[in-house]
Amino acid sequence: MLTKIELLNHTFKSPILVASGTFGYGDEVAGLIDVNQLGGIITKSVTLEPREGNAPPRIAETSAGMLNSIGLANLGVEKYCHTKLPQLNKLETKVIINIAGFGIDDYVKTLQILENHDGNHAGYEINISCPNVKSGGMQFGVDAVMTESLTSEMRKHTNKLLILKLSPNVTKIEDIAMAAEAGGADMISAINTVVGMGINIHNRKPVLNTVFGGLSGPAIKPIALANVHKIYKAVSVPIIGIGGISTAEDVIEFIMAGADLVQVGTSNFKDPSIGLKITKGLEPLCKTLEVTNIHDLKGTLEYY
């Protein structure tokens, strides 16, 4: 297949993964689409303890995407292991579990609990970049030293894929990426949402209860491409590109910028089958671009 990816001793059916927080825990949409045809599923963030998340309103549509301030609402790792892992184990695609936390101990304990259960998941995406909780992950996402320390500590507790998800809301994302690589990360995911806000002029209130939230969707694609390319030039580990992807052409742009895989996020809310539709569009596009495998396009961006 033109779109099959061999990466770090794993075979991905396609470069298309679905992003954390946009596809539930991965099992809810099984009746709507054949999730096994996806390259992989990144499940909704899980934390050590259950979280109700932020008070509503916590989602708002924008002209080119959406704002969200969910606040890592989830059922907690113990319930996740007992109710979600058995269902995820039945899937025939790569499953990657997104972990969030509020301190190194939180992250490590959550990881250890997951490791102690019989999961078939390929690895973990570590969310150090959530912009809509009042404490926690974001402090790691903006500090290279803390990023390396967290990554190094988590590396000790798993042989599965360890993927660090980075924020664009930093001075120099390359520094954070290099710190994650130095700490033992297998891959880098980039980018998480951009800080944004909206205002309802009729009640003079922000559209989100938390005032600020994470902007995602087509509006952030140029920002995401730029950050992926910066990271590509700074590290040697594979990169998963995220941000505003809704077409096969978008995927090719990210791969040319240096990504190995991509995640489709906000578009899933409009059409849960969008990942499969994009995948179908990739093969004819690869033939047009005269490559035998989509990965041949990685980093082929040419400067003027």
C-alpha positions as CSV (number, residue, x, y, z in Angstrom):
1,M,0.0,0.0,0.0
2,L,1.2,3.5,-0.8
3,T,0.0,4.8,2.5
4,K,1.3,2.1,4.9
5,I,3.9,3.4,7.4
6,E,6.6,1.3,9.0
7,L,7.8,3.2,12.1
8,L,9.7,2.2,15.2
9,N,8.9,-1.5,14.8
10,H,5.2,-0.7,14.3
11,T,3.1,-0.9,11.2
12,F,0.5,1.8,10.7
13,K,-2.2,1.1,8.1
14,S,-2.1,4.7,7.1
15,P,-0.5,7.9,8.4
16,I,-4.0,9.1,9.7
17,L,-4.6,8.9,13.4
18,V,-7.5,10.6,15.2
19,A,-6.6,13.1,17.9
20,S,-7.2,12.8,21.6
21,G,-10.4,14.5,22.8
22,T,-12.0,14.3,19.3
23,F,-12.9,10.7,19.1
24,G,-13.9,9.8,22.7
25,Y,-12.2,6.8,24.1
26,G,-12.1,5.1,20.7
27,D,-14.9,2.6,21.1
28,E,-18.0,4.9,21.0
29,V,-17.9,5.4,17.2
30,A,-17.3,1.8,16.3
31,G,-20.9,1.5,15.1
32,L,-20.6,4.5,12.8
33,I,-17.3,3.7,11.0
34,D,-14.8,0.9,10.7
35,V,-12.2,2.3,13.0
36,N,-9.8,-0.6,12.2
37,Q,-9.1,1.1,8.8
38,L,-7.6,4.1,10.6
39,G,-3.8,4.3,11.2
40,G,-4.5,4.7,14.9
41,I,-6.6,6.1,17.6
42,I,-5.4,8.5,20.3
43,T,-7.8,8.1,23.2
44,K,-9.3,10.9,25.3
45,S,-6.9,12.1,28.0
46,V,-6.9,10.0,31.2
47,T,-5.7,11.3,34.6
48,L,-4.9,9.6,37.9
49,E,-8.3,10.7,39.5
50,P,-11.7,11.2,37.8
51,R,-12.3,14.8,36.6
52,E,-15.6,16.6,35.8
53,G,-13.6,19.2,33.9
54,N,-14.5,22.9,33.6
55,A,-18.0,24.3,34.0
56,P,-20.0,25.1,30.8
57,P,-20.0,26.7,28.4
58,R,-16.8,25.0,27.4
59,I,-17.1,24.6,23.6
60,A,-17.7,27.3,21.1
61,E,-17.6,27.2,17.3
62,T,-15.5,29.8,15.5
63,S,-15.4,30.9,11.8
64,A,-12.6,28.5,11.1
65,G,-12.6,25.9,13.9
66,M,-13.6,25.8,17.5
67,L,-12.7,26.9,21.0
68,N,-12.7,24.4,23.8
69,S,-12.1,24.5,27.5
70,I,-13.1,21.0,28.5
71,G,-10.5,20.8,31.3
72,L,-9.5,17.2,30.9
73,A,-12.9,15.7,32.0
74,N,-12.4,12.0,32.2
75,L,-13.4,8.9,34.2
76,G,-10.0,8.4,35.9
77,V,-7.4,5.7,35.2
78,E,-8.7,2.9,37.4
79,K,-12.2,3.0,35.7
80,Y,-10.5,3.5,32.4
81,C,-8.6,0.3,32.8
82,H,-11.6,-1.7,33.8
83,T,-14.2,-0.3,31.4
84,K,-12.2,0.9,28.3
85,L,-9.1,-1.2,27.9
86,P,-11.0,-4.4,27.3
87,Q,-12.9,-2.7,24.4
88,L,-9.8,-1.1,23.1
89,N,-8.0,-4.4,23.1
90,K,-10.5,-5.7,20.6
91,L,-9.6,-3.1,18.0
92,E,-7.4,-4.0,15.0
93,T,-5.6,-0.7,14.8
94,K,-3.0,1.1,16.8
95,V,-4.3,2.5,20.1
96,I,-2.3,5.2,21.9
97,I,-3.5,6.3,25.3
98,N,-3.2,10.0,26.1
99,I,-2.1,10.7,29.7
100,A,-2.4,14.1,31.5
101,G,-1.3,15.1,35.0
102,F,-0.6,17.8,37.4
103,G,2.8,16.7,38.6
104,I,5.5,14.1,37.8
105,D,4.0,11.7,40.4
106,D,0.5,12.0,38.8
107,Y,1.9,11.1,35.3
108,V,4.0,8.3,36.6
109,K,1.3,6.7,38.8
110,T,-1.2,6.9,35.9
111,L,1.4,5.2,33.6
112,Q,2.2,2.5,36.1
113,I,-1.5,1.6,36.6
114,L,-1.9,1.3,32.8
115,E,1.2,-0.8,32.5
116,N,-0.1,-3.1,35.2
117,H,-3.2,-4.0,33.2
118,D,-3.3,-6.2,30.2
119,G,-3.5,-3.7,27.4
120,N,-2.6,-4.2,23.7
121,H,-2.1,-0.5,23.2
122,A,1.0,0.6,21.2
123,G,2.0,3.4,23.5
124,Y,1.3,6.7,25.3
125,E,0.9,10.3,24.2
126,I,1.9,12.5,27.1
127,N,-0.1,15.7,27.3
128,I,2.2,18.4,28.6
129,S,0.4,21.1,26.7
130,C,-3.2,21.6,27.8
131,P,-4.0,25.3,27.8
132,N,-7.3,25.1,29.6
133,V,-6.7,23.8,33.1
134,K,-5.7,26.0,35.9
135,S,-2.6,23.9,36.9
136,G,-0.7,21.0,35.7
137,G,0.5,19.9,32.3
138,M,1.1,23.3,30.8
139,Q,3.9,24.0,33.3
140,F,5.9,21.2,31.8
141,G,5.0,22.2,28.2
142,V,6.7,25.6,28.5
143,D,9.9,24.5,30.4
144,A,12.5,22.4,28.7
145,V,14.2,21.2,31.9
146,M,10.9,20.0,33.3
147,T,10.0,18.4,30.0
148,E,13.2,16.4,30.0
149,S,12.8,15.4,33.7
150,L,9.2,14.2,33.1
151,T,10.1,12.3,30.0
152,S,13.1,10.6,31.5
153,E,11.1,9.5,34.6
154,M,8.3,8.1,32.4
155,R,10.7,6.4,30.1
156,K,11.8,4.2,33.1
157,H,8.4,2.7,33.4
158,T,7.4,1.6,29.9
159,N,8.9,0.0,26.8
160,K,5.9,1.1,24.8
161,L,5.9,4.1,22.5
162,L,6.4,7.3,24.5
163,I,5.1,10.4,22.6
164,L,5.3,13.9,24.0
165,K,2.5,16.3,22.9
166,L,3.8,19.9,22.7
167,S,2.2,23.3,22.9
168,P,2.7,26.1,20.4
169,N,2.2,28.6,23.2
170,V,5.9,28.8,24.0
171,T,8.8,31.0,23.0
172,K,10.7,28.3,21.1
173,I,9.1,24.9,20.5
174,E,12.4,23.4,19.3
175,D,13.8,23.6,22.8
176,I,10.9,21.7,24.3
177,A,11.2,19.1,21.5
178,M,14.9,18.6,22.0
179,A,14.3,18.2,25.7
180,A,11.7,15.5,25.1
181,E,14.1,13.7,22.8
182,A,16.9,13.9,25.3
183,G,14.6,12.5,28.0
184,G,13.9,9.4,25.8
185,A,10.8,10.3,23.9
186,D,10.2,8.0,20.9
187,M,8.1,10.6,19.0
188,I,6.8,14.2,19.2
189,S,3.2,15.3,18.6
190,A,2.7,18.9,17.6
191,I,0.8,21.0,18.0
192,N,-1.8,21.2,20.7
193,T,-4.3,24.0,20.6
194,V,-3.5,27.7,20.5
195,V,-4.7,29.9,23.3
196,G,-7.8,31.9,22.1
197,M,-11.0,33.5,23.3
198,G,-14.4,34.7,21.9
199,I,-16.9,37.2,23.1
200,N,-20.7,37.2,23.0
201,I,-21.5,40.9,22.3
202,H,-25.2,40.4,23.3
203,N,-24.5,39.5,26.9
204,R,-20.9,41.0,27.0
205,K,-19.5,37.7,28.3
206,P,-16.8,35.4,27.0
207,V,-18.1,32.4,25.0
208,L,-16.2,30.1,27.4
209,N,-16.7,30.0,31.2
210,T,-12.9,30.0,31.6
211,V,-12.6,33.1,29.3
212,F,-9.6,31.6,27.5
213,G,-9.5,28.2,25.8
214,G,-7.8,26.2,23.1
215,L,-8.3,27.2,19.4
216,S,-8.3,24.3,17.0
217,G,-9.3,23.6,13.4
218,P,-8.3,25.1,10.0
219,A,-7.3,28.4,11.5
220,I,-4.3,27.0,13.2
221,K,-2.9,24.9,10.3
222,P,-0.3,27.5,9.2
223,I,0.9,27.7,12.8
224,A,1.0,23.9,13.1
225,L,3.0,23.5,9.8
226,A,5.5,26.1,10.9
227,N,6.0,24.4,14.3
228,V,6.3,20.9,12.8
229,H,9.0,22.1,10.4
230,K,10.9,23.8,13.2
231,I,10.8,20.6,15.2
232,Y,11.8,18.5,12.2
233,K,15.0,20.6,11.8
234,A,15.8,20.2,15.5
235,V,15.3,16.5,16.4
236,S,15.8,13.1,14.9
237,V,12.8,11.3,16.4
238,P,9.6,10.9,14.3
239,I,6.9,13.6,14.4
240,I,3.1,13.4,14.4
241,G,1.7,16.6,12.9
242,I,-1.6,18.0,14.2
243,G,-3.6,21.1,13.4
244,G,-6.4,21.9,11.0
245,I,-6.1,18.8,8.8
246,S,-9.2,18.0,6.8
247,T,-8.0,16.9,3.3
248,A,-5.4,14.6,1.8
249,E,-3.5,17.7,0.6
250,D,-3.2,18.9,4.2
251,V,-1.7,15.5,5.1
252,I,0.9,15.8,2.3
253,E,1.8,19.3,3.4
254,F,2.5,18.1,7.0
255,I,4.6,15.2,5.7
256,M,6.6,17.4,3.4
257,A,7.2,19.7,6.4
258,G,8.7,16.8,8.3
259,A,5.9,14.8,9.9
260,D,5.8,11.0,9.8
261,L,2.2,10.6,10.8
262,V,-0.7,13.1,11.4
263,Q,-3.7,13.4,13.6
264,V,-7.1,14.6,12.5
265,G,-8.9,16.4,15.3
266,T,-11.6,19.1,15.0
267,S,-12.9,17.7,11.6
268,N,-14.0,14.6,13.5
269,F,-16.8,16.6,15.2
270,K,-18.3,17.5,11.8
271,D,-17.7,14.0,10.2
272,P,-16.5,11.0,12.3
273,S,-15.6,9.3,9.0
274,I,-13.3,12.1,7.8
275,G,-10.2,10.2,8.6
276,L,-11.2,7.3,6.3
277,K,-12.2,9.7,3.6
278,I,-8.8,11.5,3.8
279,T,-7.1,8.1,3.6
280,K,-8.9,7.2,0.4
281,G,-7.7,10.4,-1.1
282,L,-4.1,9.8,-0.3
283,E,-3.3,6.9,-2.7
284,P,-4.3,8.8,-5.9
285,L,-2.5,11.8,-4.6
286,C,0.7,9.7,-4.1
287,K,0.4,8.4,-7.6
288,T,0.1,12.0,-8.9
289,L,3.2,13.0,-6.9
290,E,5.0,9.9,-8.3
291,V,6.0,8.3,-5.0
292,T,5.9,4.6,-4.2
293,N,5.1,5.3,-0.5
294,I,3.8,8.4,1.2
295,H,6.7,8.4,3.6
296,D,9.0,9.1,0.6
297,L,7.6,12.7,0.8
298,K,8.9,13.3,4.4
299,G,10.9,16.4,4.6
300,T,11.0,17.0,0.9
301,L,10.1,20.7,1.2
302,E,12.3,22.8,-1.0
303,Y,13.2,26.4,-0.3
304,Y,13.3,29.1,-2.9
